[in-house]
Amino acid sequence: MMIKRNNPKPRLADSVEYAGLVYLSGQVPTDLTGDITAQTQEVLAKIDALLAASNSDKTRILSAQVWIKNMERDFAAFNSVWEAWMPAESSPARAAVEANMARDQVLVEVMVTAAQA
C-alpha cells in the first residue's frame, strides 16, 4: 500500500493517508487573538477542510487527541464548541489533557485520525 503525504513540510505533513485512514497533524488556530471558543471553532474548521481534502469528514473520525492550555478555565467552553460540531452518534474515542503549547497564545490543539470514505 502506498503512503500519501499531503502538503509535506520539513517538520510535518498536513495529513498522511494510508490503508483507508487519514492521520491529521495537530491543528492549531492561525488567529491567536481569540478566546478558547474562537480558537476551537477555527481549529475544527481546519479539521473539516483537511478531512474533506482526504475524502473523509468529521463523522468518520475514529480518535481525537486534544490539548488545552488551561483546563480549569477552558475545558467546558471547548466541550461546548466540540459538542455543537460533532454529531453525538459519531463521537470518536477522545482524550483531552492540559498542556504547555509551542506558543503562549495557542489555547488549543487537536489531532484526529479518521476513516476515508
Secondary structure as UniProt FT lines:
FT   STRAND          4..6
FT   STRAND          15..18
FT   TURN            19..20
FT   STRAND          21..24
FT   TURN            32..33
FT   HELIX           36..53
FT   TURN            54..55
FT   HELIX           58..60
FT   STRAND          61..68
FT   HELIX           71..85
FT   HELIX           88..90
FT   STRAND          93..98
FT   TURN            104..105
FT   STRAND          108..115
//
